[in-house]
């Protein structure tokens, strides 16, 4: 069963001048698959994630998670969400920020404390649990955000340009850390990015959207073996895949939608 299934999903924002954000989106994301979504600004990438997370209703079509509605998945704590900005509470330590979802669910007892310690180790912050956000680097704050999203073991992890605000060196480090964490947890991941290189390095497939209204231009299979390492970025196969995604963005693939 596909973990996430889009069936002819469209979204138009209402108002005096309605804006069609997405049109007829149909694709599937399989269990434990890592899929990136890429497209120009305004193509509806973040909107897609918010539809999956049940933060927005679609105008038409259906989205299923493990065969059920997004609302049911959200209520069942099946979805974790990592935003571009970590959105940590500045007065709480790393440990307490990670623990927050467990407190809301009233599961912050001894088992909860062990869970938080495990997650801080997972993201490499076991020595920074007592530090507040202003005492951490940008990459560390995003690690705390990832740990917080994993507190209730979601089947599906949504990531909305989580490394977009980081410098390139830190971003590359976080890409490798994310692959390590994903390799250990094996959640299904849907990852939004503006970076072609990042999308290819991380993903099993890359879904390319057209300019607004966002439509699927192409779905590009990434033919790189796992586990991944940075040396792969210099392979001919990597360059060829980058070119394929770039051509899709420019509307020049055989099955694409001209922009």
N, C-alpha and C positions, 0 to 999 in steps of 0.2 A: 504493500500500500504506500502510495506517495505520502510523504509527511505534509507537504503543502501542495494544493492543487488550485490553480486559478481557472475559472470557467467563464470566459467572455466577460471579464470584469471591466466596467467603465465607471468613470467618476467625473461629474460636472459640478463645480462649485456654483451655488445659486447666487442671487443678488440682482441688482439692476442690470448688470452686465455679466451674465453667466460665463464662466471659464471652464472649458473642457480640459481636464487635466490628464485623463487616461482614457484610452479607447480600445476596447475589445482585447484585453490582455488574457492570453491563454497559455499557460505553461505549468510544469510540475517540477517540484524539488523532492528528490528521493531521500529516504532515510539515511542519515549520517552524511549527506552530501554537503559540500561547500560550494555555494553558488554566489557569484558577485553580480551586481546590477550596475551598469554603467550607462551614462548618457549625458547630454549637454545640460546645463543649468535650466531648471524649469521643465524638465522632461517627466517629472513625476516619480523619481526614484524614492525619495523620502515618503511620498504619499503612499507608494506601494507598501512600505514597511508599516505605516500607520494603519492601513487597511487590514494587514495581517494581524496586527496587535489589537485589533478591535477598538482603535482610537478614532476611527472614521468609518462611516457607513458608505458602501459603494452605491452608485446610482443604479447600476444593473449588474447582473452576473452574480456568481457565487465564489467564495473562497472556503476551502475545506482544509482542516488540519487534522490529520489522522482520521479522516472521514467524517468529521463533525464540524460544527460551526466555529468561527473564530471566537465568538462569545463564550462558548463552552470551553475552548482551550484556554482562554484568558482566566476564566473562573477556576479552572483546574490547575492553574499555575504551570502551564506547559510552555509558556513563552517568557524568555528573558530579553531585555532590550538594553542595548548600549548606545547612548547618544553621542553626537560629536563632542559636546561639552560634558565633562564628567558629572556635573550637577551634584557635587558632594556637599553635605552640610558642613559649613566652615568651622563650627564650634565642636564638631565630633571628630574623634580620632579615626584613623583608617579602620581599626577593628570595629568601632561603633558604627561607622558608615556601612560597612559590610553587613553588620548585624541587624541593620534597620528593618529589612524585609521580614526577618525572623521575629522581630519584636512585634511587627504589625500582625503577623500570623500567630503571635503568642507561642513561639517555639524557640525562645531565646534562653532556655535552661542549660543544663550541662551539655546535652547533645548539641544545642545551638552553638555554644562556645567552642566545642570541638570542631564543629563544621566551619566556623569562621577561621579558626587556626589552620585547618586543612586548606581552605581557599587562599589564605594569605601565603601559605607555602607554595601553593600551586602557581600563583602569579609572581613569586619571588619577592614577597614583601614581609616575610616572617619576622624580620628585624625592625619593621617600621609600623607595627600595629598601633603604637601609642602616638604616632605623629599625626598632626592635623594637616589638612590639605595645603595650607600655606607653607608647610615645612617639607613639601614634596615637590619633585619636578613634574613637568607636564606628563611625561610618560608614566611616572609612578601614580599620578592621580587617575590616569586612564586605566591602569592595572587595578586600582581599587574599584573603579566602576565596573570592570569586567568581573571581578570577584563578587561584587554585589549582585550582578545579574545572574550569577550561577548559584546563589544561595539555596534555591529550592529545586536544583537539578532539572532545569527546563529541557524538554525534548528539542526545543527550537530556540536558537539564539539569533536575534535580529541586531544588526550593527549598522548604524547610520553614520558613515564617514568618521569612525572613531579616532582615526589618526590624522585627519586632515589639517589640524592646527599645529602639528608637531614638525620640528625641523627634519630634514631628510635622514640624517643619521639615526635619530631617535625613532623615526617612522620605520626605517628598515629593521631596527632592533625589535620594535613592537610587532612587526610582521612575523619575524621568527618566533617570538614569544607566543603569538596567537596560534601559529601552527603547532607549537609544542603543546599548548593547552588543549587545542582541538584534538590533537593526537591522543591525549590522555582521556578526554571526556567523551569525544565522538558524538557530540550533539550535531544536529542539522544546523547549518549556518547560512543565513542570507545576509550578504555584506554589500553595502552601498559605498561606492567610491567614484572619484573623478579620475583616478590614476589607472591607465591601461596596464602598466607594469605591475602595480600592486594587485589588480584583479587577476592577472594571469598567474602570478607567483603563488597566490593563496588558493586559487579555486580549482574545482573540477570542471565547471562550466561558467561562461560569462554571458549574461543576458544583456543585449544592447538595445537601448531605447532610442526612439527618434525624438526630435524636438516636439514641443507641445502641439497637439495632444500626444502624450507618450504612447507609442505603439511598439511592439517588439519588432526590431529590425532584423535581428539575427540572434541565434544562440550558438556560441562558439565553444566547442569542446577543447579543453586544455590537454594536449597530448604529452604532458610531462609526468614522469613517474613520481611516486611518493616513497619515502620522505623527500621533501624539497630542501635545497640548500642554495645560498646566494650565487654559487658558481653557475647555476642553471640559467641565470639571467644573461649569460654571455653565450649561450648555445644558439645555433642557427635556428633550431626549432622554436625557441622562445621568440626570436625576432620575427619569424614567420607568423607566429600566433598574434604578436603585437600588430603586425601589418593587417592581418585578417580583421581584428577588432577595429582598427583605425578605419579600414575601408567600410566596415559596417556603419560606423559613426558618420561617415561621409556619404552614406547611401549608395555605395558602389558595389555591394555584394549582390550576387545573382538573385538571392531570395529576399533582398532587403526592401525596405520602404524608402523611396527617395525623399529626401528632406527638402 
